[in-house]
Amino acid sequence: MSKLRVPLLLLLAIGPMVVSMAQIPAKSAVDKPAFAIRKVEKQVALYTIHRGSYEKTGTAIGKLFALAGQKGIRPRGPISYVYLNNPKQVSSDHWLTEIRIPVGKEALKFAGTLGEMTDVKALPALELAVAIKPEGQADPSPIYEILYAWLHNEGYVVTEGPRETFLTSAMVGNYAQMKSEIMVPVNKLSQQKD
């Protein structure tokens, strides 16, 4: 089997899992993005750091899936991006994205052995604010703006940079045509007593 077929087959194999993960409606009853707070359990991720425009992540994704295949690491869910810097403040040549594939605990045996920018790590449980980016929307900025305002109004503080999990196949290749969950790690501010 060719090296290019392995990533393709892995992506096609997890496609049905991706579709079944959509849990939040894209719009609320008043035609505004619907938001929810979700608790995510601990997990293990195979990841790589990509530097450059989001449109150029395809090669990095292919290499990550090929590495998973070579090492016998089985993906356990959809691919996610963790955005490590703000694309509005840095040129696209310098965007940093952590590309993650959820995997089983057995993959931790490879931690520290996969290269300078690629590794396996355990991730802690956390709370995430979640919004859906529907298919057909190329610019997620309005969703982020409304989501951050909603978080502030609901008494949440952002604890890390945002991430995005793709609910449609990455093989689509066009961000505007991909449905995704935009997720922001949060903590609830405690109520102060007078």
N, CA and C atoms as a LAMMPS dump frame, in Angstrom:
ITEM: TIMESTEP
0
ITEM: NUMBER OF ATOMS
582
ITEM: BOX BOUNDS ff ff ff
-5.0000000000000000e+02 5.0000000000000000e+02
-5.0000000000000000e+02 5.0000000000000000e+02
-5.0000000000000000e+02 5.0000000000000000e+02
ITEM: ATOMS id mol type element x y z
1 1 1 N 0.838 -1.172 0
2 1 2 C 0 0 0
3 1 3 C 0.887 1.24 0
4 2 1 N 0.565 2.214 -0.846
5 2 2 C 1.411 3.396 -0.959
6 2 3 C 1.305 4.261 0.294
7 3 1 N 2.319 5.104 0.505
8 3 2 C 2.343 5.982 1.675
9 3 3 C 1.191 6.968 1.645
10 4 1 N 0.74 7.387 0.474
11 4 2 C -0.362 8.324 0.383
12 4 3 C -1.697 7.667 0.697
13 5 1 N -1.832 6.386 0.439
14 5 2 C -3.089 5.699 0.694
15 5 3 C -3.363 5.504 2.178
16 6 1 N -2.313 5.336 2.985
17 6 2 C -2.506 5.106 4.422
18 6 3 C -3.243 6.271 5.061
19 7 1 N -2.784 7.543 4.889
20 7 2 C -3.522 8.651 5.487
21 7 3 C -4.943 8.76 4.947
22 8 1 N -5.115 8.541 3.641
23 8 2 C -6.433 8.615 3.044
24 8 3 C -7.363 7.584 3.661
25 9 1 N -6.901 6.347 3.794
26 9 2 C -7.726 5.298 4.387
27 9 3 C -8.049 5.599 5.843
28 10 1 N -7.083 6.124 6.578
29 10 2 C -7.345 6.479 7.974
30 10 3 C -8.387 7.588 8.073
31 11 1 N -8.285 8.605 7.2
32 11 2 C -9.277 9.676 7.214
33 11 3 C -10.669 9.155 6.863
34 12 1 N -10.733 8.281 5.876
35 12 2 C -12.025 7.725 5.49
36 12 3 C -12.595 6.819 6.583
37 13 1 N -11.711 6.149 7.322
38 13 2 C -12.162 5.253 8.384
39 13 3 C -12.768 6.011 9.55
40 14 1 N -12.257 7.216 9.832
41 14 2 C -12.807 7.951 10.974
42 14 3 C -13.945 8.878 10.562
43 15 1 N -14.225 8.99 9.28
44 15 2 C -15.308 9.844 8.805
45 15 3 C -16.641 9.604 9.505
46 16 1 N -17.097 8.329 9.606
47 16 2 C -18.369 8.09 10.291
48 16 3 C -18.354 8.523 11.756
49 17 1 N -17.208 8.38 12.434
50 17 2 C -17.119 8.83 13.826
51 17 3 C -17.291 10.337 13.897
52 18 1 N -16.738 11.05 12.932
53 18 2 C -16.795 12.495 12.923
54 18 3 C -18.237 12.967 12.799
55 19 1 N -18.979 12.38 11.863
56 19 2 C -20.351 12.793 11.63
57 19 3 C -21.214 12.577 12.868
58 20 1 N -20.968 11.511 13.614
59 20 2 C -21.8 11.208 14.775
60 20 3 C -21.508 12.109 15.969
61 21 1 N -20.463 12.952 15.892
62 21 2 C -20.076 13.758 17.04
63 21 3 C -20.783 15.103 17.114
64 22 1 N -21.528 15.493 16.103
65 22 2 C -22.204 16.787 16.142
66 22 3 C -23.284 16.758 17.207
67 23 1 N -23.125 17.58 18.254
68 23 2 C -24.034 17.543 19.386
69 23 3 C -24.727 18.869 19.65
70 24 1 N -24.347 19.922 18.979
71 24 2 C -24.881 21.238 19.259
72 24 3 C -25.479 21.782 17.975
73 25 1 N -26.699 22.316 18.039
74 25 2 C -27.282 22.868 16.821
75 25 3 C -26.478 24.068 16.334
76 26 1 N -26.423 24.255 15.02
77 26 2 C -25.667 25.376 14.459
78 26 3 C -26.314 26.708 14.802
79 27 1 N -27.604 26.748 14.955
80 27 2 C -28.301 27.993 15.267
81 27 3 C -29.288 27.746 16.403
82 28 1 N -29.495 28.77 17.207
83 28 2 C -30.514 28.696 18.246
84 28 3 C -31.839 29.098 17.62
85 29 1 N -32.88 29.144 18.438
86 29 2 C -34.206 29.461 17.936
87 29 3 C -34.289 30.873 17.362
88 30 1 N -33.414 31.772 17.8
89 30 2 C -33.467 33.157 17.327
90 30 3 C -32.399 33.432 16.27
91 31 1 N -31.937 32.415 15.578
92 31 2 C -30.989 32.526 14.472
93 31 3 C -29.649 33.132 14.881
94 32 1 N -29.213 32.875 16.113
95 32 2 C -27.88 33.245 16.573
96 32 3 C -27.132 31.947 16.85
97 33 1 N -25.811 31.985 16.82
98 33 2 C -25.079 30.748 17.12
99 33 3 C -25.465 30.198 18.496
100 34 1 N -25.621 28.89 18.572
101 34 2 C -25.94 28.233 19.837
102 34 3 C -24.627 27.855 20.522
103 35 1 N -24.55 28.082 21.836
104 35 2 C -23.35 27.781 22.59
105 35 3 C -23.68 26.812 23.713
106 36 1 N -22.678 26.075 24.148
107 36 2 C -22.84 25.151 25.27
108 36 3 C -21.501 25.03 25.978
109 37 1 N -21.568 24.613 27.241
110 37 2 C -20.366 24.281 27.996
111 37 3 C -20.319 22.759 28.058
112 38 1 N -19.169 22.2 27.686
113 38 2 C -19.011 20.746 27.657
114 38 3 C -17.791 20.357 28.482
115 39 1 N -17.936 19.308 29.278
116 39 2 C -16.795 18.743 29.998
117 39 3 C -16.176 17.662 29.125
118 40 1 N -14.865 17.724 28.965
119 40 2 C -14.14 16.754 28.168
120 40 3 C -13.232 15.967 29.097
121 41 1 N -13.291 14.661 28.997
122 41 2 C -12.476 13.789 29.849
123 41 3 C -11.022 13.805 29.398
124 42 1 N -10.163 13.286 30.26
125 42 2 C -8.751 13.152 29.892
126 42 3 C -8.652 12.354 28.603
127 43 1 N -7.636 12.675 27.819
128 43 2 C -7.409 11.924 26.592
129 43 3 C -5.927 11.971 26.227
130 44 1 N -5.568 11.18 25.247
131 44 2 C -4.207 11.137 24.725
132 44 3 C -4.268 11.597 23.274
133 45 1 N -3.286 12.406 22.865
134 45 2 C -3.273 12.916 21.49
135 45 3 C -1.914 12.713 20.848
136 46 1 N -1.948 12.309 19.592
137 46 2 C -0.779 12.337 18.715
138 46 3 C -0.866 13.703 18.044
139 47 1 N 0.226 14.472 18.077
140 47 2 C 0.141 15.823 17.545
141 47 3 C 1.418 16.219 16.819
142 48 1 N 1.271 17.268 16.018
143 48 2 C 2.417 17.913 15.389
144 48 3 C 2.151 19.407 15.371
145 49 1 N 3.206 20.189 15.334
146 49 2 C 3.091 21.645 15.254
147 49 3 C 3.333 22.053 13.8
148 50 1 N 2.386 22.808 13.256
149 50 2 C 2.493 23.302 11.878
150 50 3 C 2.714 24.811 11.93
151 51 1 N 3.653 25.289 11.139
152 51 2 C 3.885 26.725 11.017
153 51 3 C 3.515 27.146 9.612
154 52 1 N 2.597 28.098 9.518
155 52 2 C 2.174 28.604 8.219
156 52 3 C 0.663 28.688 8.132
157 53 1 N 0.198 29.044 6.977
158 53 2 C -1.223 29.225 6.712
159 53 3 C -2.013 27.933 6.951
160 54 1 N -3.246 28.085 7.379
161 54 2 C -4.109 26.922 7.626
162 54 3 C -4.36 26.142 6.345
163 55 1 N -4.368 26.842 5.206
164 55 2 C -4.602 26.173 3.927
165 55 3 C -3.475 25.212 3.564
166 56 1 N -2.342 25.325 4.249
167 56 2 C -1.191 24.484 3.931
168 56 3 C -0.968 23.372 4.961
169 57 1 N -1.997 23.025 5.724
170 57 2 C -1.843 21.989 6.751
171 57 3 C -1.996 20.579 6.198
172 58 1 N -2.456 20.439 4.977
173 58 2 C -2.724 19.12 4.398
174 58 3 C -1.539 18.174 4.452
175 59 1 N -0.353 18.665 4.123
176 59 2 C 0.84 17.818 4.15
177 59 3 C 1.13 17.351 5.572
178 60 1 N 1.02 18.267 6.534
179 60 2 C 1.271 17.906 7.936
180 60 3 C 0.266 16.863 8.418
181 61 1 N -0.987 17.015 8.022
182 61 2 C -2.016 16.042 8.406
183 61 3 C -1.696 14.678 7.797
184 62 1 N -1.348 14.668 6.517
185 62 2 C -0.999 13.412 5.847
186 62 3 C 0.168 12.715 6.521
187 63 1 N 1.195 13.482 6.874
188 63 2 C 2.367 12.907 7.542
189 63 3 C 2.005 12.372 8.929
190 64 1 N 1.116 13.076 9.636
191 64 2 C 0.714 12.625 10.974
192 64 3 C -0.058 11.31 10.899
193 65 1 N -0.975 11.197 9.945
194 65 2 C -1.711 9.941 9.778
195 65 3 C -0.798 8.822 9.291
196 66 1 N 0.162 9.159 8.419
197 66 2 C 1.114 8.142 7.956
198 66 3 C 1.956 7.642 9.13
199 67 1 N 2.394 8.55 9.994
200 67 2 C 3.163 8.166 11.175
201 67 3 C 2.329 7.265 12.085
202 68 1 N 1.068 7.632 12.268
203 68 2 C 0.179 6.792 13.084
204 68 3 C 0.113 5.385 12.499
205 69 1 N -0.047 5.288 11.191
206 69 2 C -0.101 3.979 10.541
207 69 3 C 1.183 3.193 10.697
208 70 1 N 2.319 3.847 10.525
209 70 2 C 3.621 3.183 10.654
210 70 3 C 3.847 2.651 12.065
211 71 1 N 3.375 3.385 13.062
212 71 2 C 3.604 3.005 14.464
213 71 3 C 2.479 2.133 15.024
214 72 1 N 1.463 1.877 14.213
215 72 2 C 0.337 1.072 14.69
216 72 3 C -0.548 1.82 15.677
217 73 1 N -0.566 3.147 15.585
218 73 2 C -1.398 3.981 16.462
219 73 3 C -2.727 4.206 15.762
220 74 1 N -3.804 3.82 16.432
221 74 2 C -5.133 3.921 15.824
222 74 3 C -5.835 5.208 16.261
223 75 1 N -6.238 6.071 15.314
224 75 2 C -7 7.274 15.658
225 75 3 C -8.323 6.899 16.322
226 76 1 N -8.738 7.724 17.287
227 76 2 C -9.971 7.451 18.033
228 76 3 C -10.968 8.594 17.965
229 77 1 N -10.874 9.403 16.965
230 77 2 C -11.802 10.522 16.834
231 77 3 C -11.336 11.485 15.761
232 78 1 N -12.077 12.581 15.615
233 78 2 C -11.768 13.533 14.548
234 78 3 C -10.537 14.383 14.853
235 79 1 N -9.95 14.883 13.806
236 79 2 C -8.778 15.737 13.904
237 79 3 C -9.169 17.092 14.493
238 80 1 N -8.259 17.668 15.281
239 80 2 C -8.482 18.983 15.884
240 80 3 C -7.282 19.874 15.626
241 81 1 N -7.554 21.16 15.571
242 81 2 C -6.5 22.176 15.516
243 81 3 C -6.553 22.946 16.824
244 82 1 N -5.39 23.216 17.408
245 82 2 C -5.284 24.12 18.545
246 82 3 C -4.493 25.316 18.029
247 83 1 N -5.117 26.489 18.102
248 83 2 C -4.502 27.692 17.556
249 83 3 C -3.598 28.311 18.616
250 84 1 N -2.294 28.373 18.321
251 84 2 C -1.304 28.791 19.302
252 84 3 C -0.965 30.276 19.25
253 85 1 N -1.432 30.97 18.223
254 85 2 C -1.286 32.422 18.198
255 85 3 C -2.471 33.022 17.449
256 86 1 N -2.593 34.322 17.513
257 86 2 C -3.746 35.009 16.95
258 86 3 C -3.473 35.378 15.493
259 87 1 N -4.25 34.837 14.552
260 87 2 C -3.997 35.109 13.137
261 87 3 C -4.207 36.567 12.746
262 88 1 N -4.858 37.349 13.603
263 88 2 C -5.047 38.769 13.296
264 88 3 C -3.842 39.603 13.714
265 89 1 N -2.938 38.995 14.484
266 89 2 C -1.778 39.748 14.976
267 89 3 C -0.459 39.272 14.377
268 90 1 N -0.471 38.171 13.634
269 90 2 C 0.746 37.575 13.087
270 90 3 C 0.493 37.244 11.618
271 91 1 N 1.501 37.411 10.777
272 91 2 C 1.319 37.074 9.36
273 91 3 C 1.115 35.567 9.203
274 92 1 N 0.45 35.18 8.132
275 92 2 C 0.106 33.768 7.924
276 92 3 C 1.335 32.87 7.823
277 93 1 N 2.488 33.422 7.466
278 93 2 C 3.713 32.623 7.435
279 93 3 C 4.136 32.163 8.829
280 94 1 N 3.624 32.83 9.848
281 94 2 C 4.041 32.558 11.221
282 94 3 C 2.917 31.996 12.097
283 95 1 N 1.78 31.659 11.503
284 95 2 C 0.71 31.047 12.293
285 95 3 C 1.202 29.705 12.83
286 96 1 N 0.933 29.44 14.088
287 96 2 C 1.298 28.165 14.71
288 96 3 C 0.029 27.413 15.063
289 97 1 N -0.047 26.176 14.601
290 97 2 C -1.224 25.336 14.84
291 97 3 C -0.754 23.972 15.319
292 98 1 N -1.315 23.538 16.439
293 98 2 C -1.063 22.169 16.893
294 98 3 C -2.162 21.304 16.3
295 99 1 N -1.782 20.366 15.464
296 99 2 C -2.739 19.457 14.822
297 99 3 C -2.773 18.188 15.663
298 100 1 N -3.963 17.84 16.181
299 100 2 C -4.102 16.705 17.096
300 100 3 C -5.02 15.625 16.545
301 101 1 N -4.622 14.39 16.826
302 101 2 C -5.475 13.235 16.565
303 101 3 C -5.63 12.506 17.898
304 102 1 N -6.857 12.322 18.397
305 102 2 C -7.015 11.55 19.633
306 102 3 C -6.656 10.083 19.396
307 103 1 N -5.905 9.517 20.337
308 103 2 C -5.444 8.129 20.234
309 103 3 C -5.583 7.457 21.598
310 104 1 N -5.332 6.171 21.664
311 104 2 C -5.418 5.433 22.915
312 104 3 C -4.192 5.626 23.8
313 105 1 N -4.341 5.276 25.083
314 105 2 C -3.249 5.411 26.058
315 105 3 C -2.005 4.629 25.655
316 106 1 N -2.192 3.533 24.936
317 106 2 C -1.044 2.716 24.537
318 106 3 C -0.048 3.498 23.68
319 107 1 N -0.488 4.584 23.036
320 107 2 C 0.412 5.397 22.202
321 107 3 C 1.418 6.185 23.034
322 108 1 N 1.175 6.322 24.336
323 108 2 C 2.107 7.063 25.194
324 108 3 C 3.506 6.438 25.221
325 109 1 N 3.604 5.168 24.844
326 109 2 C 4.928 4.533 24.81
327 109 3 C 5.855 5.197 23.786
328 110 1 N 5.276 5.958 22.835
329 110 2 C 6.069 6.647 21.827
330 110 3 C 6.421 8.087 22.234
331 111 1 N 5.922 8.542 23.388
332 111 2 C 6.174 9.923 23.818
333 111 3 C 7.669 10.195 23.881
334 112 1 N 8.064 11.328 23.313
335 112 2 C 9.458 11.738 23.322
336 112 3 C 10.33 11.101 22.261
337 113 1 N 9.733 10.29 21.378
338 113 2 C 10.543 9.578 20.384
339 113 3 C 10.195 9.922 18.934
340 114 1 N 9.235 10.81 18.716
341 114 2 C 8.708 11.01 17.365
342 114 3 C 9.258 12.229 16.63
343 115 1 N 10.099 12.989 17.269
344 115 2 C 10.696 14.137 16.589
345 115 3 C 10.527 15.416 17.366
346 116 1 N 11.109 16.459 16.815
347 116 2 C 11.126 17.748 17.496
348 116 3 C 9.75 18.399 17.581
349 117 1 N 8.952 18.295 16.542
350 117 2 C 7.657 18.97 16.499
351 117 3 C 6.467 18.016 16.535
352 118 1 N 6.719 16.73 16.677
353 118 2 C 5.665 15.721 16.693
354 118 3 C 5.849 14.854 17.915
355 119 1 N 4.735 14.541 18.599
356 119 2 C 4.834 13.743 19.816
357 119 3 C 3.459 13.201 20.185
358 120 1 N 3.432 12.505 21.324
359 120 2 C 2.203 11.995 21.922
360 120 3 C 2.152 12.57 23.327
361 121 1 N 0.975 13.011 23.77
362 121 2 C 0.866 13.554 25.119
363 121 3 C -0.495 13.256 25.719
364 122 1 N -0.509 13.211 27.056
365 122 2 C -1.756 13.069 27.807
366 122 3 C -2.312 14.473 28.032
367 123 1 N -3.607 14.623 27.839
368 123 2 C -4.274 15.907 28.029
369 123 3 C -5.217 15.808 29.217
370 124 1 N -5.274 16.833 30.055
371 124 2 C -6.151 16.788 31.221
372 124 3 C -7.624 16.974 30.853
373 125 1 N -8.505 16.598 31.763
374 125 2 C -9.923 16.889 31.597
375 125 3 C -10.105 18.403 31.693
376 126 1 N -11.088 18.939 30.974
377 126 2 C -11.332 20.371 31.034
378 126 3 C -12.737 20.705 30.593
379 127 1 N -13.121 21.952 30.843
380 127 2 C -14.397 22.462 30.373
381 127 3 C -14.149 23.305 29.131
382 128 1 N -15.035 23.142 28.161
383 128 2 C -14.918 23.891 26.908
384 128 3 C -16.239 24.59 26.604
385 129 1 N -16.145 25.818 26.129
386 129 2 C -17.299 26.478 25.525
387 129 3 C -17.283 26.06 24.065
388 130 1 N -18.432 25.659 23.553
389 130 2 C -18.496 25.082 22.204
390 130 3 C -19.532 25.812 21.355
391 131 1 N -19.144 26.091 20.11
392 131 2 C -20.042 26.668 19.118
393 131 3 C -19.828 25.925 17.806
394 132 1 N -20.844 25.859 16.999
395 132 2 C -20.738 25.204 15.687
396 132 3 C -20.426 26.241 14.615
397 133 1 N -19.422 25.939 13.78
398 133 2 C -19.184 26.706 12.553
399 133 3 C -19.835 25.895 11.442
400 134 1 N -20.892 26.394 10.857
401 134 2 C -21.595 25.603 9.837
402 134 3 C -20.839 25.542 8.516
403 135 1 N -21.189 24.544 7.719
404 135 2 C -20.651 24.46 6.358
405 135 3 C -21.051 25.726 5.621
406 136 1 N -20.167 26.203 4.771
407 136 2 C -20.471 27.379 3.979
408 136 3 C -19.984 28.682 4.591
409 137 1 N -19.51 28.655 5.826
410 137 2 C -19.009 29.869 6.465
411 137 3 C -17.485 29.863 6.429
412 138 1 N -16.917 30.78 5.648
413 138 2 C -15.466 30.822 5.471
414 138 3 C -14.763 31.545 6.615
415 139 1 N -15.404 32.544 7.192
416 139 2 C -14.773 33.349 8.238
417 139 3 C -15.458 33.087 9.577
418 140 1 N -14.745 32.434 10.513
419 140 2 C -15.359 32.146 11.813
420 140 3 C -15.304 33.323 12.795
421 141 1 N -14.72 34.457 12.403
422 141 2 C -14.561 35.594 13.32
423 141 3 C -15.863 36.014 14.003
424 142 1 N -16.986 36.112 13.278
425 142 2 C -18.224 36.511 13.96
426 142 3 C -18.634 35.529 15.061
427 143 1 N -18.38 34.249 14.85
428 143 2 C -18.714 33.247 15.87
429 143 3 C -17.864 33.48 17.109
430 144 1 N -16.568 33.688 16.916
431 144 2 C -15.688 33.948 18.048
432 144 3 C -16.117 35.2 18.811
433 145 1 N -16.443 36.266 18.091
434 145 2 C -16.835 37.519 18.752
435 145 3 C -18.066 37.315 19.624
436 146 1 N -19.073 36.643 19.097
437 146 2 C -20.301 36.407 19.859
438 146 3 C -20.035 35.43 21.003
439 147 1 N -19.224 34.394 20.742
440 147 2 C -18.902 33.404 21.773
441 147 3 C -18.179 34.051 22.95
442 148 1 N -17.17 34.877 22.679
443 148 2 C -16.43 35.519 23.766
444 148 3 C -17.322 36.474 24.561
445 149 1 N -18.218 37.19 23.893
446 149 2 C -19.163 38.06 24.605
447 149 3 C -20.098 37.22 25.478
448 150 1 N -20.58 36.107 24.95
449 150 2 C -21.457 35.21 25.713
450 150 3 C -20.733 34.67 26.948
451 151 1 N -19.467 34.261 26.78
452 151 2 C -18.689 33.753 27.914
453 151 3 C -18.562 34.805 29.009
454 152 1 N -18.26 36.025 28.61
455 152 2 C -18.138 37.112 29.582
456 152 3 C -19.459 37.317 30.334
457 153 1 N -20.552 37.355 29.601
458 153 2 C -21.872 37.563 30.217
459 153 3 C -22.269 36.412 31.139
460 154 1 N -21.804 35.195 30.828
461 154 2 C -22.145 34.019 31.635
462 154 3 C -21.165 33.79 32.79
463 155 1 N -20.163 34.644 32.93
464 155 2 C -19.236 34.542 34.043
465 155 3 C -18.115 33.526 33.854
466 156 1 N -17.682 33.329 32.612
467 156 2 C -16.579 32.405 32.34
468 156 3 C -15.327 33.193 31.964
469 157 1 N -14.186 32.614 32.267
470 157 2 C -12.906 33.179 31.859
471 157 3 C -12.209 32.151 30.96
472 158 1 N -11.589 32.637 29.896
473 158 2 C -10.875 31.78 28.953
474 158 3 C -9.535 31.384 29.569
475 159 1 N -9.198 30.099 29.521
476 159 2 C -7.971 29.609 30.152
477 159 3 C -6.868 29.239 29.162
478 160 1 N -7.206 29.027 27.903
479 160 2 C -6.223 28.662 26.874
480 160 3 C -6.713 29.174 25.53
481 161 1 N -5.872 29.031 24.521
482 161 2 C -6.257 29.41 23.171
483 161 3 C -7.344 28.506 22.616
484 162 1 N -8.054 28.989 21.604
485 162 2 C -9.144 28.203 21.024
486 162 3 C -8.648 27.015 20.222
487 163 1 N -9.563 26.107 19.991
488 163 2 C -9.303 24.922 19.171
489 163 3 C -10.525 24.666 18.313
490 164 1 N -10.347 23.812 17.349
491 164 2 C -11.438 23.506 16.424
492 164 3 C -11.366 22.039 16.052
493 165 1 N -12.489 21.35 16.19
494 165 2 C -12.585 19.95 15.796
495 165 3 C -13.469 19.877 14.564
496 166 1 N -12.985 19.178 13.552
497 166 2 C -13.692 19.144 12.274
498 166 3 C -14.689 17.988 12.245
499 167 1 N -15.949 18.332 11.941
500 167 2 C -17.041 17.357 11.934
501 167 3 C -17.308 16.803 10.542
502 168 1 N -16.666 17.385 9.543
503 168 2 C -16.717 16.835 8.193
504 168 3 C -15.299 16.467 7.803
505 169 1 N -15.165 15.641 6.847
506 169 2 C -13.86 15.119 6.454
507 169 3 C -12.897 16.234 6.052
508 170 1 N -11.685 16.12 6.536
509 170 2 C -10.64 17.065 6.144
510 170 3 C -10.317 16.925 4.664
511 171 1 N -10.774 15.86 4.05
512 171 2 C -10.516 15.643 2.624
513 171 3 C -11.268 16.655 1.76
514 172 1 N -12.272 17.341 2.346
515 172 2 C -12.979 18.382 1.603
516 172 3 C -11.975 19.421 1.12
517 173 1 N -11.007 19.754 1.988
518 173 2 C -9.916 20.636 1.605
519 173 3 C -10.251 22.112 1.573
520 174 1 N -11.497 22.473 1.705
521 174 2 C -11.92 23.867 1.672
522 174 3 C -12.559 24.198 3.01
523 175 1 N -11.896 25.05 3.793
524 175 2 C -12.373 25.368 5.142
525 175 3 C -13.829 25.818 5.155
526 176 1 N -14.219 26.62 4.189
527 176 2 C -15.598 27.116 4.146
528 176 3 C -16.601 25.977 4.053
529 177 1 N -16.221 24.872 3.443
530 177 2 C -17.136 23.749 3.28
531 177 3 C -17.089 22.752 4.433
532 178 1 N -16.27 23.032 5.442
533 178 2 C -16.152 22.12 6.587
534 178 3 C -17.003 22.599 7.753
535 179 1 N -17.78 21.686 8.299
536 179 2 C -18.51 21.958 9.531
537 179 3 C -17.557 21.63 10.68
538 180 1 N -17.533 22.491 11.695
539 180 2 C -16.617 22.246 12.805
540 180 3 C -17.21 22.732 14.118
541 181 1 N -16.606 22.253 15.198
542 181 2 C -16.912 22.774 16.532
543 181 3 C -15.758 23.678 16.931
544 182 1 N -16.071 24.925 17.215
545 182 2 C -15.097 25.86 17.761
546 182 3 C -15.178 25.703 19.27
547 183 1 N -14.028 25.475 19.908
548 183 2 C -14.011 25.197 21.336
549 183 3 C -13.001 26.09 22.036
550 184 1 N -13.415 26.619 23.181
551 184 2 C -12.545 27.488 23.966
552 184 3 C -12.505 26.948 25.392
553 185 1 N -11.322 26.582 25.899
554 185 2 C -11.208 26.123 27.292
555 185 3 C -11.573 27.261 28.256
556 186 1 N -12.404 26.948 29.254
557 186 2 C -12.901 27.974 30.178
558 186 3 C -12.955 27.463 31.614
559 187 1 N -13.043 28.404 32.525
560 187 2 C -13.37 28.158 33.928
561 187 3 C -14.452 29.142 34.317
562 188 1 N -15.363 28.709 35.181
563 188 2 C -16.407 29.592 35.687
564 188 3 C -15.804 30.44 36.796
565 189 1 N -16.018 31.754 36.716
566 189 2 C -15.577 32.625 37.791
567 189 3 C -16.433 32.362 39.012
568 190 1 N -15.823 32.272 40.178
569 190 2 C -16.611 32.032 41.391
570 190 3 C -17.344 33.313 41.764
571 191 1 N -18.508 33.143 42.304
572 191 2 C -19.316 34.286 42.744
573 191 3 C -18.707 34.857 44.017
574 192 1 N -18.445 36.145 44.024
575 192 2 C -17.926 36.778 45.233
576 192 3 C -19.077 37.141 46.159
577 193 1 N -18.867 36.889 47.45
578 193 2 C -19.891 37.232 48.44
579 193 3 C -19.535 38.574 49.059
580 194 1 N -20.531 39.423 49.216
581 194 2 C -20.303 40.739 49.815
582 194 3 C -20.139 40.648 51.309
